[in-house]
Amino acid sequence: MAEEIEPNSNFPKNSRIMFCYFLVAVVIGIVSIAILGCVFKTAFIDKDKWEKVAASQEKPNHIVLPGRGNIYSIDGKLMATSVPQFYTYIDFQAEGLRKDSFMHSKSNGIDSLSICLSRKFKNRTPAGYRAYLLKGLRMKKNNRQYPLIEGRISYSDLKELRTFPFLRLNRNKSGFYTKEMVQRQKPFGTLASRTIGDIYGDIDMSIGVTRGKNGLELQYDSLLRGVAGTSAVRRVAGGWTNVVEIEPIDGMDIRTTIDLNIQDITEKSLMDKLKEIDAVSGTAVVMEVATGEIRAITNMERVREGVYAETKNHAVADETEPGSTFKVASIMVALDDGLCHPTDTVDVGNGVYMYRGARMTDHNADKGGYHRISVEQAIWYSSNIGVAKTILKAYEKDPMRYAKGLYRTGINANLHLEIPGAGRAKIRMPNDRRNPWSKTTLPWMSFGYETQIPPIYTLTFFNAIANNGTMVRPMFVKEIMRNGKCVQKFETEVVKDSICKQTTLAIIRGMLENVVEKGTGKAVHSDVVRIAGKTGTAQIAQGGVYRSAGHQVAFCGYFPAEDPRYTCIVVIRQPSIGYPSGGTMSGAVVKSIAEKIYSNFMPYDVRTMARDSAAVLYPLPKAGNRNALEAVLAKLKVGIDLDSLKSGWVIGERIEGRDSVRLKNLDLRKDLVPNVVGMGAKDAVYLMEKVGLRVSLDGLGSVSSQSIVPGTRVLKGQTVRLILN
């Protein structure tokens, strides 16, 4: 019997399962389509809406400014540092600013704010500030940047402003915002100010830092400025929190070659003379002979009657005719070529000489001239005719040899100065088609015309004479530092091993000594220190005419003459009082500088001096930090009477009849002005700023007086002036 096939009892069940699968697939498909639709709508149709929502949950990155590096003197004194400054504004179109609350609120309204602003800045009455703010409010439609305070304020002032009525509200409600600037402060004022340079106040938003504008600030800008950081915050759980932060990298510091004591001496000596003779401008530079390090550089220009300031770095930028200081190079070339001897004689007549239709004169032509003098006397007396005739005799038929000889001295070598905008020495060649020689070029060039040399190039040449013939490059920066540690140190760079033969050098040095002892530099003679050098007086050309623009007078030399340590050049332009003279004007400044510097470095040997029974053989200690003072006294092996010290700040006094000093507590109260007389500047500034005072320094040394009486109650924002000597 055939087997019967039973019907499949699972068929209905399988059908149900397939139906369920189908239903789920349909639902998923519908949901997927819906999701895709929402995605499409969000991504394309509602894109702008959701981008605004996203933006509201995240604040844009903002720049975190790095600290710009400091600039120091050779002995570590701060010459330039950065301080943040702020412009303050009110956006009267701020979304949350309400006119009614601003006008009538007792705690955060215009009246309360006006009173606080008046008390703080004292430039307007409360009524005046109210009227000023109302003016800004009336200009609401077009006023999103209404200055709250005219000019810039400090960070401490800004912190205080944020506590004032209305301004303490958030940015949206008050419209109060700031623009940060960076101000470069120079604690020592004008000292070497133009060489140090300046920065632009505005922050370059492309790199998030300030940029150097001129001087060393510009030359070393890439090192000083640092690298900006960034900070980003987002809204999380109803609040704002930092989610990304890139730390800024502070700029490096530079230590210059400037000695502030020598700089102060140089600037004051030049300033006194400029005021005395009412000159238009003046330049003075002091260089250390062996190293080429610039110890002082000042450039003063009359900005108004009796007032001078640094506006241009004439020492490195001015390409002017040097005048008679150039005669030294001319005679050096002729001596080196064996074409003249110091005792050779030349007839200069009555001080007037005609050469190819051009008139040449000596400075004493009105007195009958020098008549016949030797070559060395031509240098002593600075005779234009004497030097010109000597050079004509040697090189008239071969001027190229003379020009090549000048190049051989290195006077026109590229010094690669560290100051942007520095000039170059320009000495023409006879075959230069762009600037061809005339028939009178050779004699006029021999005494310093028809050539252009910046003062610092002349100084470098004379420095080589003082340095046994070795020419070194002028240095302005000694080292680069990070966090107080040296990362790069600059060594003396030799430009030329020898500028001439040693025999020539000895003759030239003898001539320069006699310029001061016998010649036009007699006014430079000093009983304190022997000075050697050369005077220079040149007419200033203007529009090709020499008789309308006045004179430029100069003296360049070195000291002590027997063992040179420093070289100095002083150039004064357009004096209006007195007869223009490189000796009596510029030379007098060099003499003043040399005597003061030499006095500070006098090599006294105390072991050879007899003891005065009344003499005190231990120092009177300065008031200041206790630990530092104890360390110094211990080093000097001076006994200390501690007198029950409780404070970290002390006053020192001698004990009569005993080889020791007594240290007494210096009373300090948080709200009272401290007594800092007798302290060094560093300690004095620290204590004054600690109690909330701003400090203005005048002079060098220890504090001799303070403008606010000790014990006076401290007022916020008050400035105290400290006189140092």
C-alpha positions as CSV (number, residue, x, y, z in Angstrom):
1,M,0.0,0.0,0.0
2,A,1.4,3.2,-1.0
3,E,2.6,5.5,1.9
4,E,0.3,8.5,2.4
5,I,2.0,11.9,2.5
6,E,0.7,14.0,5.4
7,P,0.2,17.7,4.9
8,N,3.0,20.0,6.3
9,S,1.6,21.3,9.6
10,N,4.4,24.0,9.8
11,F,3.3,25.9,6.7
12,P,1.0,28.3,8.4
13,K,3.6,29.0,11.1
14,N,6.3,29.7,8.5
15,S,4.0,32.1,6.7
16,R,3.4,34.0,9.9
17,I,7.2,34.3,10.5
18,M,7.8,35.6,7.0
19,F,5.0,38.1,7.5
20,C,6.6,39.3,10.7
21,Y,10.0,39.6,8.9
22,F,8.4,41.6,6.2
23,L,6.6,43.9,8.6
24,V,9.8,44.6,10.5
25,A,11.7,45.3,7.3
26,V,9.0,47.7,6.2
27,V,9.1,49.4,9.6
28,I,12.9,49.6,9.5
29,G,12.7,50.9,6.0
30,I,10.2,53.6,6.9
31,V,12.3,54.6,10.0
32,S,15.5,54.6,7.8
33,I,13.8,56.8,5.3
34,A,12.6,59.1,8.1
35,I,16.1,59.2,9.5
36,L,17.6,59.9,6.1
37,G,15.0,62.6,5.7
38,C,15.9,64.2,9.0
39,V,19.6,64.0,8.2
40,F,19.0,65.6,4.8
41,K,16.8,68.3,6.4
42,T,19.4,68.9,9.1
43,A,22.4,68.9,6.7
44,F,20.9,70.9,4.0
45,I,17.6,72.5,4.7
46,D,18.2,73.5,8.4
47,K,22.0,73.8,8.0
48,D,22.2,77.4,9.1
49,K,19.9,76.9,12.1
50,W,22.0,74.0,13.5
51,E,25.3,75.7,12.8
52,K,24.1,78.6,14.9
53,V,23.1,76.2,17.7
54,A,26.5,74.5,17.5
55,A,28.2,77.9,17.6
56,S,26.3,78.8,20.7
57,Q,27.8,75.7,22.4
58,E,31.3,76.6,21.6
59,K,33.3,79.8,22.1
60,P,35.9,80.6,19.4
61,N,39.5,80.0,20.1
62,H,41.3,83.0,21.4
63,I,44.9,83.9,21.3
64,V,47.0,83.5,24.5
65,L,49.8,86.1,24.3
66,P,53.3,85.0,25.0
67,G,55.6,87.2,27.1
68,R,57.9,89.1,24.9
69,G,61.5,88.7,25.9
70,N,63.3,91.3,28.0
71,I,66.4,93.3,27.0
72,Y,69.2,93.7,29.6
73,S,72.4,95.7,29.9
74,I,75.8,93.9,30.1
75,D,75.5,93.8,33.9
76,G,72.0,92.4,33.9
77,K,69.9,95.6,34.5
78,L,66.5,95.6,32.8
79,M,66.4,97.9,29.9
80,A,63.1,96.9,28.2
81,T,60.2,94.8,29.3
82,S,56.6,94.3,28.2
83,V,53.5,95.4,30.1
84,P,49.9,94.8,28.9
85,Q,47.8,97.8,28.3
86,F,44.1,98.0,27.5
87,Y,41.7,100.2,25.6
88,T,38.2,100.1,27.1
89,Y,35.0,100.4,25.1
90,I,31.2,100.0,25.5
91,D,29.1,98.5,22.8
92,F,25.8,100.3,23.2
93,Q,24.2,97.9,20.7
94,A,24.9,94.9,23.0
95,E,21.9,92.5,22.9
96,G,21.4,92.4,26.6
97,L,21.9,96.1,27.4
98,R,18.7,97.7,28.6
99,K,18.3,101.4,28.5
100,D,15.9,101.5,31.4
101,S,18.2,99.5,33.8
102,F,21.2,101.5,32.7
103,M,19.5,104.8,33.4
104,H,17.6,104.0,36.6
105,S,19.3,101.1,38.4
106,K,20.6,102.2,41.8
107,S,23.3,99.5,42.0
108,N,24.3,99.1,38.4
109,G,23.2,102.3,36.7
110,I,24.8,105.3,35.1
111,D,24.9,107.4,38.3
112,S,26.8,104.8,40.4
113,L,29.1,104.1,37.5
114,S,29.9,107.8,37.0
115,I,30.8,108.3,40.6
116,C,33.2,105.3,40.6
117,L,34.8,106.5,37.4
118,S,35.3,110.0,38.7
119,R,36.9,108.8,41.9
120,K,39.2,106.5,40.1
121,F,40.5,108.6,37.2
122,K,39.8,112.1,38.4
123,N,39.7,113.5,34.8
124,R,35.9,114.2,35.0
125,T,33.4,115.0,37.7
126,P,30.5,112.5,38.2
127,A,28.3,114.8,36.2
128,G,30.9,115.0,33.5
129,Y,31.1,111.2,33.2
130,R,27.3,111.0,33.2
131,A,27.0,113.4,30.3
132,Y,29.8,111.6,28.5
133,L,28.1,108.2,28.9
134,L,24.7,109.6,27.9
135,K,26.3,111.0,24.7
136,G,27.4,107.4,23.8
137,L,23.9,106.1,24.6
138,R,22.3,108.6,22.3
139,M,24.7,107.5,19.5
140,K,23.6,103.9,20.0
141,K,22.6,103.2,16.5
142,N,26.0,103.7,15.1
143,N,28.1,103.2,18.2
144,R,29.6,99.8,18.9
145,Q,33.0,101.1,20.0
146,Y,32.5,103.9,22.4
147,P,35.6,104.6,24.5
148,L,35.0,104.3,28.2
149,I,38.4,105.7,29.3
150,E,40.4,107.9,27.0
151,G,43.8,106.3,26.3
152,R,45.2,103.0,27.7
153,I,45.0,101.6,31.2
154,S,47.0,99.0,33.1
155,Y,45.9,95.4,34.0
156,S,45.4,96.3,37.6
157,D,43.2,99.3,36.6
158,L,41.2,96.9,34.4
159,K,40.6,94.5,37.2
160,E,39.3,97.3,39.3
161,L,37.0,98.5,36.5
162,R,35.4,95.1,36.3
163,T,34.2,95.5,39.9
164,F,32.4,98.8,39.1
165,P,28.6,99.1,38.8
166,F,27.2,98.1,35.5
167,L,30.7,97.1,34.2
168,R,30.6,94.0,36.5
169,L,27.6,92.7,34.5
170,N,28.4,90.2,31.8
171,R,29.6,91.3,28.4
172,N,26.1,90.9,26.8
173,K,24.4,93.0,29.5
174,S,27.0,95.8,29.8
175,G,28.5,95.9,26.4
176,F,31.8,96.4,28.2
177,Y,34.9,95.0,26.4
178,T,38.6,95.7,25.9
179,K,41.3,95.7,23.3
180,E,44.6,94.5,24.6
181,M,47.8,96.2,23.6
182,V,51.4,95.7,24.7
183,Q,53.5,98.6,25.9
184,R,57.2,98.3,26.1
185,Q,58.6,99.9,29.2
186,K,62.1,101.1,29.6
187,P,63.0,101.5,33.2
188,F,66.0,103.7,32.4
189,G,64.1,106.0,30.2
190,T,66.0,107.4,27.2
191,L,69.3,105.6,27.9
192,A,70.2,103.9,24.6
193,S,66.5,104.1,23.7
194,R,66.9,104.3,19.9
195,T,69.4,101.4,19.8
196,I,67.2,99.2,22.0
197,G,64.3,100.1,19.7
198,D,60.5,100.0,20.0
199,I,57.7,97.7,19.2
200,Y,54.3,98.2,17.5
201,G,51.6,98.5,20.1
202,D,49.0,96.5,18.1
203,I,49.0,92.8,18.2
204,D,49.6,91.1,14.9
205,M,46.6,88.8,14.9
206,S,48.0,86.6,12.1
207,I,50.7,85.4,14.5
208,G,49.2,86.5,17.8
209,V,52.2,88.6,19.0
210,T,53.6,92.1,18.8
211,R,56.4,92.9,16.4
212,G,59.6,94.8,16.7
213,K,59.6,98.2,15.0
214,N,63.2,99.3,15.0
215,G,66.6,98.8,16.7
216,L,67.4,95.6,18.5
217,E,63.7,95.0,19.0
218,L,63.4,94.5,15.2
219,Q,66.7,92.8,14.6
220,Y,66.0,90.1,17.2
221,D,62.2,90.1,16.8
222,S,61.9,86.4,15.9
223,L,63.6,85.5,19.2
224,L,62.0,88.1,21.5
225,R,58.4,87.8,20.4
226,G,57.8,84.1,21.3
227,V,55.0,81.9,20.0
228,A,51.3,82.6,20.8
229,G,49.1,79.9,22.4
230,T,45.4,79.2,21.9
231,S,42.6,78.5,24.3
232,A,39.1,77.1,23.5
233,V,36.1,76.6,25.7
234,R,32.8,74.8,25.2
235,R,29.5,74.7,27.0
236,V,29.2,71.6,29.0
237,A,26.3,70.9,31.4
238,G,25.2,74.5,31.3
239,G,28.6,76.0,32.0
240,W,31.8,76.8,30.0
241,T,34.9,74.7,30.4
242,N,38.3,74.6,28.7
243,V,38.6,71.7,26.4
244,V,41.7,72.7,24.4
245,E,44.6,74.8,25.4
246,I,48.0,75.3,23.7
247,E,50.5,77.0,26.0
248,P,52.2,80.0,24.7
249,I,56.0,80.0,24.5
250,D,57.6,83.1,25.9
251,G,60.2,84.9,23.9
252,M,63.9,84.7,24.7
253,D,65.8,87.5,26.5
254,I,68.9,89.3,25.1
255,R,71.8,90.7,27.1
256,T,73.3,93.7,25.3
257,T,76.8,95.0,25.5
258,I,75.6,98.4,26.9
259,D,77.0,99.4,30.3
260,L,74.4,101.6,31.9
261,N,77.0,103.6,34.0
262,I,78.9,104.4,30.9
263,Q,75.7,105.1,28.9
264,D,74.5,107.5,31.5
265,I,77.9,109.3,31.5
266,T,77.9,109.5,27.7
267,E,74.4,110.7,27.4
268,K,74.7,113.4,30.0
269,S,78.0,114.7,28.7
270,L,76.6,115.0,25.2
271,M,73.3,116.6,26.3
272,D,75.1,119.3,28.3
273,K,77.2,120.3,25.3
274,L,74.3,120.3,22.9
275,K,72.3,122.6,25.1
276,E,75.4,124.8,25.6
277,I,76.0,125.4,21.9
278,D,72.4,125.0,20.8
279,A,73.2,122.3,18.2
280,V,70.6,120.5,16.0
281,S,71.7,117.0,17.0
282,G,74.6,115.0,18.4
283,T,75.9,111.4,18.5
284,A,78.3,109.7,20.9
285,V,79.5,106.1,20.9
286,V,81.9,104.3,23.3
287,M,83.4,101.0,22.2
288,E,85.6,98.6,24.2
289,V,88.9,98.4,22.2
290,A,89.7,94.7,22.6
291,T,86.2,93.2,22.1
292,G,84.4,95.7,19.9
293,E,81.5,95.7,22.4
294,I,79.5,98.9,22.3
295,R,79.4,100.2,25.9
296,A,77.3,103.3,25.2
297,I,75.5,104.8,22.2
298,T,73.3,107.9,22.2
299,N,71.7,110.0,19.5
300,M,70.1,113.2,20.5
301,E,68.1,115.5,18.3
302,R,66.5,118.9,19.2
303,V,62.7,118.4,19.2
304,R,62.0,121.9,20.5
305,E,64.0,124.7,22.1
306,G,66.3,123.3,24.8
307,V,64.8,119.8,24.6
308,Y,66.5,116.8,23.0
309,A,65.3,113.3,22.4
310,E,66.3,110.2,20.4
311,T,64.5,110.2,17.0
312,K,67.0,108.5,14.7
313,N,70.1,106.4,15.2
314,H,72.5,108.7,13.5
315,A,75.5,106.7,14.7
316,V,74.8,103.8,12.4
317,A,72.4,105.3,9.8
318,D,74.0,108.6,8.7
319,E,76.1,108.3,5.5
320,T,77.8,111.7,5.6
321,E,81.1,113.2,4.7
322,P,83.3,112.6,7.7
323,G,85.6,115.6,7.3
324,S,89.1,115.7,8.8
325,T,88.9,112.5,10.8
326,F,89.4,110.8,7.3
327,K,92.8,112.5,6.9
328,V,94.2,109.7,9.2
329,A,93.2,107.0,6.7
330,S,94.7,109.0,3.8
331,I,98.1,109.5,5.4
332,M,98.0,105.9,6.6
333,V,97.8,104.7,3.0
334,A,100.6,106.9,1.8
335,L,102.9,105.9,4.7
336,D,102.1,102.2,4.1
337,D,102.9,102.5,0.4
338,G,106.2,104.2,1.3
339,L,105.2,107.4,-0.6
340,C,105.6,109.8,2.3
341,H,107.4,110.1,5.6
342,P,106.2,111.9,8.7
343,T,109.1,114.4,8.5
344,D,108.5,115.2,4.8
345,T,107.6,118.9,4.4
346,V,104.9,120.5,2.3
347,D,104.3,124.2,1.6
348,V,100.7,125.1,2.5
349,G,101.4,128.8,1.9
350,N,99.0,131.3,3.4
351,G,96.2,128.8,3.8
352,V,94.6,129.2,0.4
353,Y,95.3,126.8,-2.5
354,M,93.8,126.7,-6.0
355,Y,93.7,123.4,-7.7
356,R,92.2,123.0,-11.2
357,G,90.0,126.0,-10.6
358,A,88.7,124.9,-7.2
359,R,89.6,126.8,-4.0
360,M,90.9,124.9,-1.0
361,T,91.4,126.6,2.4
362,D,92.9,125.8,5.8
363,H,91.0,126.8,8.9
364,N,93.6,129.4,9.8
365,A,93.7,131.1,6.4
366,D,92.5,134.3,8.0
367,K,95.6,134.3,10.1
368,G,98.1,133.8,7.2
369,G,98.3,130.0,7.1
370,Y,101.0,127.5,8.3
371,H,103.4,128.0,5.3
372,R,105.8,125.0,5.3
373,I,104.9,122.2,7.7
374,S,105.7,118.5,7.9
375,V,103.3,115.6,7.0
376,E,102.8,114.8,10.7
377,Q,102.1,118.5,11.4
378,A,99.5,118.4,8.7
379,I,97.7,115.9,10.9
380,W,98.4,117.8,14.1
381,Y,97.1,121.0,12.7
382,S,94.5,119.4,10.5
383,S,95.7,121.2,7.3
384,N,93.5,120.4,4.3
385,I,96.2,121.7,2.0
386,G,99.0,119.8,3.7
387,V,97.1,116.5,3.4
388,A,95.8,117.2,-0.1
389,K,99.3,118.1,-1.5
390,T,100.8,115.0,0.1
391,I,98.2,112.7,-1.5
392,L,98.4,114.5,-4.8
393,K,102.2,114.1,-4.9
394,A,101.8,110.4,-4.2
395,Y,98.8,109.4,-6.2
396,E,97.9,112.1,-8.8
397,K,99.1,109.9,-11.6
398,D,97.6,106.7,-10.1
399,P,94.5,107.5,-8.1
400,M,93.4,103.9,-8.3
401,R,96.3,102.9,-6.0
402,Y,95.1,105.4,-3.4
403,A,91.5,104.1,-3.6
404,K,92.7,100.5,-3.3
405,G,94.9,101.5,-0.3
406,L,91.8,102.9,1.5
407,Y,90.0,99.6,0.8
408,R,93.0,97.8,2.3
409,T,92.6,99.6,5.6
410,G,89.1,98.1,6.0
411,I,87.5,101.4,6.6
412,N,84.7,100.5,4.1
413,A,84.4,96.8,5.1
414,N,80.8,95.6,5.6
415,L,80.4,95.5,9.4
416,H,77.1,93.6,9.3
417,L,75.7,95.8,12.1
418,E,72.9,94.4,14.2
419,I,70.8,97.6,13.9
420,P,68.3,97.6,11.0
421,G,68.6,100.5,8.7
422,A,72.4,100.8,9.2
423,G,74.3,102.6,6.5
424,R,77.5,101.5,4.7
425,A,80.8,103.3,4.1
426,K,80.9,104.4,0.5
427,I,84.3,105.1,-1.0
428,R,84.3,105.8,-4.7
429,M,86.7,104.1,-7.2
430,P,88.2,106.1,-10.2
431,N,86.7,103.6,-12.7
432,D,83.1,103.8,-11.2
433,R,81.0,104.8,-14.2
434,R,77.9,105.3,-12.0
435,N,79.6,107.8,-9.9
436,P,82.7,109.0,-11.8
437,W,85.6,110.9,-10.3
438,S,85.9,114.6,-11.1
439,K,89.2,116.4,-11.6
440,T,89.1,117.5,-8.0
441,T,87.9,114.2,-6.3
442,L,91.4,113.0,-5.2
443,P,92.4,116.0,-3.1
444,W,89.0,116.6,-1.7
445,M,88.5,113.0,-0.8
446,S,91.9,113.0,1.0
447,F,90.5,115.3,3.7
448,G,87.1,113.8,4.1
449,Y,84.8,115.1,1.3
450,E,83.2,113.2,-1.6
451,T,82.9,110.1,0.5
452,Q,80.2,108.9,2.9
453,I,81.0,107.1,6.2
454,P,78.6,106.5,9.1
455,P,80.1,107.6,12.5
456,I,80.3,104.0,13.7
457,Y,82.5,103.0,10.7
458,T,84.9,105.9,11.6
459,L,84.9,104.6,15.2
460,T,85.7,101.1,14.1
461,F,88.6,102.3,12.1
462,F,90.1,104.3,15.0
463,N,89.4,101.3,17.3
464,A,91.6,99.2,15.0
465,I,94.4,101.8,15.5
466,A,94.0,101.5,19.3
467,N,93.8,97.7,19.0
468,N,97.3,97.2,17.5
469,G,95.9,97.2,14.0
470,T,93.2,94.5,14.4
471,M,89.8,95.6,13.3
472,V,86.9,94.0,15.2
473,R,83.2,94.2,14.4
474,P,81.1,96.4,16.7
475,M,78.9,94.3,18.9
476,F,75.6,95.3,20.5
477,V,74.4,91.9,21.9
478,K,76.4,89.6,24.1
479,E,74.1,86.6,24.5
480,I,70.7,85.2,24.0
481,M,69.0,83.8,27.2
482,R,66.0,81.6,28.1
483,N,64.9,81.5,31.7
484,G,68.1,83.1,32.8
485,K,70.4,80.5,31.0
486,C,72.5,81.3,28.0
487,V,71.5,79.6,24.8
488,Q,73.8,81.5,22.5
489,K,76.9,83.6,23.2
490,F,78.4,86.0,20.7
491,E,82.2,86.2,20.5
492,T,84.4,89.0,19.2
493,E,84.6,88.9,15.4
494,V,87.7,90.0,13.6
495,V,87.0,92.0,10.4
496,K,90.6,92.5,9.5
497,D,93.7,91.1,11.1
498,S,95.8,94.2,10.3
499,I,94.8,97.5,8.8
500,C,98.4,98.6,8.0
501,K,102.1,97.8,8.8
502,Q,103.1,97.9,12.4
503,T,105.6,100.7,11.6
504,T,102.9,102.7,10.0
505,L,100.6,102.1,13.0
506,A,103.3,103.4,15.4
507,I,103.7,106.6,13.4
508,I,99.9,107.1,13.2
509,R,99.4,106.6,17.0
510,G,102.2,109.1,17.7
511,M,100.4,111.6,15.4
512,L,97.1,111.2,17.2
513,E,98.7,111.7,20.6
514,N,100.3,115.0,19.3
515,V,96.9,116.2,17.9
516,V,95.8,116.4,21.5
517,E,99.1,117.6,22.9
518,K,100.2,120.1,20.2
519,G,97.5,120.4,17.6
520,T,93.8,121.1,17.0
521,G,92.8,118.8,19.9
522,K,94.5,120.8,22.7
523,A,91.1,121.3,24.3
524,V,90.9,117.5,24.8
525,H,94.0,117.3,26.9
526,S,93.3,115.9,30.3
527,D,95.3,115.7,33.5
528,V,93.3,112.7,34.5
529,V,93.7,110.4,31.5
530,R,95.8,110.6,28.3
531,I,93.6,110.9,25.2
532,A,94.7,110.4,21.6
533,G,92.5,111.2,18.6
534,K,91.7,113.4,15.6
535,T,89.4,116.4,15.2
536,G,87.1,116.9,12.3
537,T,85.1,119.8,11.0
538,A,83.1,119.6,7.7
539,Q,80.6,121.8,6.0
540,I,77.2,120.1,5.5
541,A,76.1,119.9,1.9
542,Q,72.5,120.8,1.1
543,G,71.4,120.6,-2.5
544,G,75.0,120.5,-3.7
545,V,75.8,123.7,-1.8
546,Y,78.1,123.7,1.3
547,R,77.7,127.2,2.7
548,S,74.0,127.1,3.7
549,A,73.5,124.1,6.0
550,G,76.1,124.8,8.7
551,H,78.8,122.5,10.0
552,Q,79.4,119.0,11.4
553,V,82.1,118.8,14.0
554,A,83.7,115.6,15.3
555,F,86.3,114.1,17.5
556,C,87.3,110.4,17.4
557,G,89.9,108.9,19.7
558,Y,90.8,106.5,22.4
559,F,92.0,106.4,26.0
560,P,94.2,105.8,27.9
561,A,96.5,106.6,25.0
562,E,99.4,104.4,26.4
563,D,97.2,101.3,26.9
564,P,93.9,101.9,25.1
565,R,90.8,100.5,26.7
566,Y,88.0,102.5,25.1
567,T,87.4,104.3,21.8
568,C,85.0,107.1,21.5
569,I,83.5,109.2,18.8
570,V,81.4,112.3,19.2
571,V,79.7,114.0,16.2
572,I,77.7,117.3,16.6
573,R,75.6,118.8,13.8
574,Q,74.9,122.4,13.2
575,P,76.0,124.2,16.4
576,S,74.7,127.7,16.4
577,I,76.6,129.2,19.4
578,G,80.4,129.5,19.1
579,Y,82.9,128.8,16.3
580,P,82.4,125.3,14.9
581,S,85.3,123.2,16.2
582,G,85.8,119.5,16.5
583,G,88.3,120.1,19.4
584,T,86.4,122.5,21.6
585,M,83.0,121.1,21.0
586,S,83.0,117.3,20.2
587,G,86.5,117.0,21.8
588,A,85.2,118.5,25.1
589,V,82.5,115.8,25.2
590,V,85.0,113.1,24.6
591,K,87.2,114.5,27.4
592,S,84.3,114.6,29.8
593,I,83.4,111.0,29.0
594,A,87.0,109.7,29.2
595,E,87.7,111.4,32.6
596,K,84.5,110.1,34.2
597,I,84.9,106.6,32.8
598,Y,88.6,106.4,33.7
599,S,87.8,107.7,37.3
600,N,85.4,104.7,37.7
601,F,88.1,102.3,36.6
602,M,91.2,103.8,38.2
603,P,93.6,101.0,39.0
604,Y,94.3,102.0,42.6
605,D,96.5,99.6,44.6
606,V,95.2,100.0,48.2
607,R,98.1,98.0,49.5
608,T,100.5,100.9,48.7
609,M,98.4,103.4,50.5
610,A,99.1,104.4,54.1
611,R,96.3,103.8,56.5
612,D,94.5,106.8,57.9
613,S,93.8,106.3,61.6
614,A,90.5,107.9,61.2
615,A,89.5,105.9,58.1
616,V,86.7,103.4,58.2
617,L,87.8,100.1,56.6
618,Y,84.4,98.5,56.3
619,P,81.4,99.6,54.3
620,L,78.2,101.2,55.5
621,P,75.7,98.5,54.4
622,K,72.6,99.5,52.4
623,A,69.1,98.8,53.8
624,G,67.4,95.9,52.2
625,N,66.9,92.2,52.2
626,R,68.4,90.6,55.3
627,N,69.6,87.4,53.8
628,A,71.4,89.1,50.9
629,L,73.0,91.6,53.3
630,E,74.2,89.0,55.7
631,A,75.8,87.0,52.8
632,V,77.7,90.1,51.6
633,L,78.9,91.0,55.1
634,A,80.0,87.4,55.7
635,K,81.9,87.5,52.4
636,L,83.7,90.7,53.5
637,K,84.3,89.2,57.0
638,V,82.5,92.0,58.7
639,G,81.0,91.3,62.1
640,I,77.3,91.5,62.5
641,D,75.2,92.6,65.5
642,L,71.7,91.1,64.8
643,D,69.9,93.2,67.4
644,S,67.0,90.6,67.8
645,L,66.0,90.6,64.2
646,K,62.4,89.5,63.4
647,S,62.0,90.9,59.9
648,G,63.4,89.8,56.5
649,W,64.1,93.5,55.8
650,V,66.7,95.4,57.7
651,I,68.6,98.7,58.2
652,G,72.3,98.7,58.6
653,E,74.4,101.1,60.7
654,R,78.0,101.3,61.9
655,I,78.9,100.7,65.5
656,E,81.3,103.3,66.7
657,G,84.7,101.9,67.9
658,R,84.0,98.4,66.5
659,D,84.8,96.7,63.2
660,S,81.2,95.5,62.8
661,V,77.8,96.7,61.8
662,R,74.4,96.5,63.5
663,L,71.3,95.3,61.6
664,K,68.0,96.6,62.8
665,N,64.4,95.6,61.8
666,L,62.8,97.7,59.1
667,D,59.2,98.2,60.1
668,L,56.8,97.4,57.2
669,R,53.1,97.8,57.2
670,K,50.9,96.7,54.4
671,D,48.9,99.9,54.1
672,L,51.8,102.4,54.7
673,V,54.5,103.7,52.4
674,P,57.8,102.1,53.5
675,N,61.1,103.9,54.0
676,V,63.4,102.8,51.2
677,V,66.1,105.5,51.5
678,G,69.5,103.9,51.4
679,M,68.3,100.8,49.6
680,G,69.4,99.6,46.1
681,A,66.8,100.1,43.3
682,K,65.9,96.4,43.1
683,D,64.9,96.1,46.8
684,A,63.2,99.6,46.9
685,V,61.0,98.9,43.8
686,Y,60.0,95.5,45.2
687,L,58.9,96.9,48.5
688,M,57.0,99.8,46.9
689,E,55.2,97.6,44.5
690,K,54.4,95.1,47.2
691,V,52.3,97.7,49.0
692,G,50.5,98.7,45.8
693,L,52.5,101.7,44.6
694,R,53.8,102.4,41.1
695,V,57.5,103.4,40.9
696,S,59.3,105.9,38.8
697,L,63.2,105.8,39.0
698,D,65.5,108.7,38.4
699,G,69.3,108.2,38.4
700,L,71.6,105.3,39.3
701,G,72.8,103.9,42.6
702,S,71.0,103.7,45.9
703,V,67.9,105.6,46.9
704,S,68.7,109.1,48.3
705,S,65.1,110.3,48.5
706,Q,61.5,109.3,47.9
707,S,58.6,111.6,46.8
708,I,56.1,110.2,49.3
709,V,56.9,110.5,53.0
710,P,57.4,107.1,54.7
711,G,54.5,106.1,56.9
712,T,51.9,107.8,54.6
713,R,48.8,105.7,53.9
714,V,49.0,104.1,50.5
715,L,46.5,105.2,47.8
716,K,45.7,102.8,45.0
717,G,47.2,103.8,41.7
718,Q,49.6,106.3,43.3
719,T,53.1,106.7,41.9
720,V,56.2,107.2,44.0
721,R,59.3,108.8,42.5
722,L,62.7,107.4,43.8
723,I,65.8,109.6,43.3
724,L,69.0,107.5,43.0
725,N,72.6,108.6,43.2
